[in-house]
Amino acid sequence: MKTVKVSLNSIDKVKSFVNLINRFDAEFDLVSGRYVIDAKSIMGIFSLDISKPIDLNIHNSENIDEILEQLTPYIVEGEE
């Protein structure tokens, strides 16, 4: 499993993020505090506080490098 912080602080970002990760055959979870939701669920994402960066867990994927490259616009470094 790989974990990165992502910023989904607008409706457009959430929509494009969900469209992007639905292309991959892998499991994705978003973790915010004690809540864990399926990152492929747009309704689930909107139940979280999207004003702050959220942890994205990427499970069981052989093409992790390709996924991370595609997710670059959403990944935040060192913000909290």
N, C-alpha and C positions, 0 to 999 in steps of 0.2 A: 504494500500500500504506500502511496505517495500523498503527502498533504501539502497544499499551498494555500495562501491567503488570496482571496479574490474580492474585488470591489464590484458590487452590483447595485450602485446607488441611484439608478434611474430605471424607469419602466422600459425604455428602449434597450438599455444594457441587459436587463433581465430577459427580454424576448430574444435578443440575438444570442445570448449565452445559452439559453435552453435549446434554441434551434441548432447551435453548434454542437453541443454535447450529445444531442440525440442522434447525430451522425455516427457516433462511436458505439461499438459493441463492448461496453464496459460498464461497471457499476460506479456511480458517483453519488456521494452523500455531502450535504452541506451541514456543518455543525456550528451552531450559535448558542453558546451557553450550554444548557442541558437539552436543547432541542436538536434532533438529527432528522433531516428530511431528505427525500430523494431529490437530487439536483436536477433531474429531468422533469420535475413537476413544477410548472409555472405557478400554480396555486400554492404549492408548498413554500416556494421561495417568498411569495408575498405575505406569508404568515410570519416571516422572520423580520428582524430589524435590519433593513438593507442600508441604513445610513452609515453603518460601520463595516469594515472588512469582515468577511466570513471565511472560516476554514472549509476548504474543499478537499475531501478524501477521494482519491482515485484508486479503485480496487481492481485487482486481477486483470491487468491490461499488458499485453505484449508490446503495444505501440505507444508506450508512455511518452517517449520523446516527441512523437508527432502530436500527441494530445497537448503536451505542454507548449509546443510551438504555436498551435492554434489558439491556445488560451492566453497567450502573452498579453493581449490588450486588457485582460481582466485581472491579471496577477499583480498584486501589490507587494512591495518589498519593505520590510521594516516599519510599517505603519501600524499603529494600535490606537 
